[in-house]
Amino acid sequence: MENENVGEHVIMECPLVSVVIPTLNSEKTLEACLDSVGGQTYPNIEIVVVDGGSVDRTVDIATATGAKVINANVQSMTKQTNIGINGSHGKYLYRVDSDVILDPDIVESSVNKCETEGYDGVCIFWLPDESISFWAKIRKIEKESYIEHPNYVGATKYNKNVLGARFLRRDVLENIGGFDEEIPTLGEDYALYNKLAKSDFNFALINSRERHIGEPRKIKDIIRKNFRYGTALTAFIKEQKGGLRQFAPTGRTYLKTAFKRAFKKDFKLFLGLIIYIFTVYASTATGMVYYRVTKKTKRVA
């Protein structure tokens, strides 16, 4: 396809982009996510939904939109993603969570960066929908601080932008061996970014964002989710050299930025951020202890 007008840019070719979405009981958010993928300004997209064994309406919703649905029945984010990649055909691969809404030009902007500027992929950031709750406002401040430090993955600093690099040319993922299936959840993205940071590939930044609608409404939601993350963290620490330090709060430059931002904005938000960070690390640590005792890992949908 040549000389295709897309938005304000002209792309000489419109290569196929495969959007891979792992799901597990995602009925509350999946329809909005798929609508945003279908509403992209870029014209050549295939959607691959890889379900991990949902017992709600997830598969029905995905099927109704015309997406390719793979019933993997495997509750592992990384295995589902790799299955979706193997079942897709695009020159570019974009892993999307089922609880985000994409800006309409996010795919167009990413393709342009790669096709016209020579990048191998794009760092894509998501921000919480702050209208959902007070805690979503807190988390938005935190995530905005990530964007200011795209060369950091947790507490590890690299010499190039790599955080959020989830829009990638297929051969890039093939070169690094895809997603690490030994890390089923929590840390699977860090493991990917660590490999990309050590590669010879380079990644662009764009202004388009994902909006996260799967935000916690109450502090118990934060505790529950991070407890489950804690039960899965041991796999990351085992597989990644320096993994524990990478997840530790010390050395996380973005946290300093987040606290400064919150303090300037609203003292109530500043106090909320302190409570939030303490809750995250306390519940994650509790989950790690639970795993050591029971050897049970819980998938976070």
Secondary structure as the mmCIF struct_conf table of DSSP 4:
data_model
#
loop_
_struct_conf.conf_type_id
_struct_conf.id
_struct_conf.beg_label_comp_id
_struct_conf.beg_label_asym_id
_struct_conf.beg_label_seq_id
_struct_conf.end_label_comp_id
_struct_conf.end_label_asym_id
_struct_conf.end_label_seq_id
STRN STRN1 GLU A 2 VAL A 6
TURN_TY1_P TURN_TY1_P1 GLY A 7 GLU A 8
STRN STRN2 HIS A 9 GLU A 13
STRN STRN3 VAL A 17 THR A 23
BEND BEND1 LEU A 24 ASN A 25
HELX_RH_AL_P HELX_RH_AL_P1 GLU A 27 GLY A 38
TURN_TY1_P TURN_TY1_P2 GLY A 39 GLY A 39
BEND BEND2 THR A 41 THR A 41
BEND BEND3 PRO A 43 PRO A 43
STRN STRN4 ILE A 45 ASP A 51
BEND BEND4 GLY A 52 GLY A 52
BEND BEND5 VAL A 55 ARG A 57
HELX_RH_AL_P HELX_RH_AL_P2 THR A 58 ALA A 64
TURN_TY1_P TURN_TY1_P3 THR A 65 GLY A 66
STRN STRN5 LYS A 68 ASN A 71
HELX_RH_AL_P HELX_RH_AL_P3 MET A 77 ASN A 86
TURN_TY1_P TURN_TY1_P4 GLY A 87 GLY A 87
BEND BEND6 LYS A 91 LYS A 91
STRN STRN6 TYR A 92 ARG A 95
TURN_TY1_P TURN_TY1_P5 SER A 98 ASP A 99
STRN STRN7 VAL A 100 LEU A 102
TURN_TY1_P TURN_TY1_P6 PRO A 104 ASP A 105
HELX_RH_AL_P HELX_RH_AL_P4 ILE A 106 GLU A 117
BEND BEND7 ASP A 120 ASP A 120
STRN STRN8 GLY A 121 CYS A 123
STRN STRN9 TRP A 126 PRO A 128
TURN_TY1_P TURN_TY1_P7 GLU A 130 SER A 131
BEND BEND8 ILE A 132 ILE A 132
HELX_RH_AL_P HELX_RH_AL_P5 PHE A 134 ILE A 147
TURN_TY1_P TURN_TY1_P8 GLU A 148 GLU A 148
TURN_TY1_P TURN_TY1_P9 PRO A 150 ASN A 151
STRN STRN10 TYR A 152 VAL A 153
TURN_TY1_P TURN_TY1_P10 GLY A 154 ALA A 155
STRN STRN11 THR A 156 LYS A 157
BEND BEND9 ASN A 159 LYS A 160
TURN_TY1_P TURN_TY1_P11 LEU A 163 GLY A 164
STRN STRN12 ALA A 165 ARG A 169
HELX_RH_AL_P HELX_RH_AL_P6 ARG A 170 ILE A 176
TURN_TY1_P TURN_TY1_P12 GLY A 177 GLY A 177
BEND BEND10 GLY A 178 PHE A 179
TURN_TY1_P TURN_TY1_P13 GLU A 181 GLU A 182
BEND BEND11 THR A 185 GLY A 187
HELX_RH_AL_P HELX_RH_AL_P7 GLU A 188 ALA A 197
TURN_TY1_P TURN_TY1_P14 LYS A 198 LYS A 198
BEND BEND12 SER A 199 ASP A 200
STRN STRN13 PHE A 203 LEU A 205
BEND BEND13 ASN A 207 ASN A 207
STRN STRN14 GLU A 210 HIS A 212
BEND BEND14 ARG A 217 LYS A 218
HELX_RH_AL_P HELX_RH_AL_P8 ILE A 219 GLU A 239
BEND BEND15 GLN A 240 GLN A 240
TURN_TY1_P TURN_TY1_P15 LYS A 241 GLY A 242
HELX_RH_AL_P HELX_RH_AL_P9 GLY A 243 PHE A 247
BEND BEND16 ALA A 248 PRO A 249
TURN_TY1_P TURN_TY1_P16 THR A 250 GLY A 251
HELX_RH_AL_P HELX_RH_AL_P10 THR A 253 LYS A 265
HELX_RH_AL_P HELX_RH_AL_P11 PHE A 267 THR A 294
#
